[in-house]
């Protein structure tokens, strides 16, 4: 081998070694230059340049990695909510520079959006806290996730204590159905002005008007429910006072007429009783009564009884009217209720118009008896006052009843002065009246409509000036009552055995009259009060106790409570006699005890039927 070839081979081996070192990362690997500008020097120069390029590339890669890591950290900070983060640009237009530009722009845009959102959030927060109405924001499980100061005040709790509670813990037990609906995943339907009962922090309950609507996301899917509660308790008190004022005004209108209706029968009742007493006093002991006198006495007593029944019916109808302030509702016969209203306003009507009736067969309705009676009385009096005095023969008030779609209707039509088109839209406004001073308060129609709407119905009107008006009350039919009526007695009828009856009443003449009626077939004893009744009950057993509900010193209610503890079997056999003057306490008592009651004045037939029923049940 020649020396030249040996030199090339050595150079090749050195070149391979240097390349391997460069590939392995040794950027110091070189071939010394001889600067003779021969091929060996050229190769050495190439190696120097290649090593520099590899070094530059590695340095750039490390810088890229460091820059990318820094950008990633800044993006993470941005995603975490730090909208002030910024990246320094290289200005070279490389990927790092482009990404830095993007990050800076995104941070600015998000910052602006978040700033607007924060402003809106603070504005909504301020609006929520300044609302007079209480607000509950519920999730789909019915838990409170936001509320306001008004709701916290309404419930008597701190706002932060309400968050996280289930709505069922805030609503009264009577609102269980609503609580279940709001706690279900499906979320309930919207409602407006619903009377809703809440719990107080002391354990009581109260009712306020509530609006509710589903809360939906941007896609329209329900994510919760919003309740807005208005504390309208003062307004309710004002309405109750207005209601009472209207009732008092109605009673004032009725007073003279009712007095007339009572005084007429009392006049002949009193005269007949005087006649009977005088004739009986004139008869000497042992003398037989002349048949003609006996017949006359019977007629006088019979007429007196009819007169007393007329007075009793008027008082009974007045008692229906007094129930307007009670909260209870019941199934009502509209035709019978109209008759009660007519009994009370008959004297007022007869001086204004002829009365005609076209009663159909309306289904029963479910409402407050006294309040609905007040509606009919207001409408009847309104019809009468629309007809001038002195034209009764030529004028008419016509009452029509019947079935309506899904309910019943009562129409009261008059041939009075009518209402102008200008006045018609305002007749239901409170205190608005077209009547002369002293003839109307401007409350009757407004309150009548409110009471009808409270019963779930509506009050319609049509009128033409100079022709007359028609007011139509439309009410929903009452739901059918479930359960079969218990038969009077499943046992075979048998003769009534003699019972021991105790009558407890501070009005001794009531006891005496009961003894006269029942004394022939039963053993009747009279106690003038609860204390005397306790003494008699301790001495011997009684099959039936007829007890006045309200007495001085100890009431019939208190006597019942005492007997429940000492003689529960006697307490079960008590029948309460009521004169119609009920307190709220008495109403609550009668509502919770199963005992029978009989209203004064009662007749002999009612008493005998009551005793017969008790005897048959034992």
PyMOL commands that set and color helices and strands:
alter all, ss='L'
color gray80, all
select helices_A, chain A and resi 3-23+39-79+95-130+149-155+159-162+167-170+173-182+233-282+291-325+334-350+369-385+421-424+444-454+508-518+530-539+556-566+568-572+584-592+604-617
alter helices_A, ss='H'
color red, helices_A
select strands_A, chain A and resi 134-139+144-147+191-199+205-216+222-230+330-332+354-358+365-367+396-404+407-414+458-464+468-476+500-504+523-527+544-548+574-578+597-599
alter strands_A, ss='S'
color yellow, strands_A
deselect
rebuild
show_as cartoon
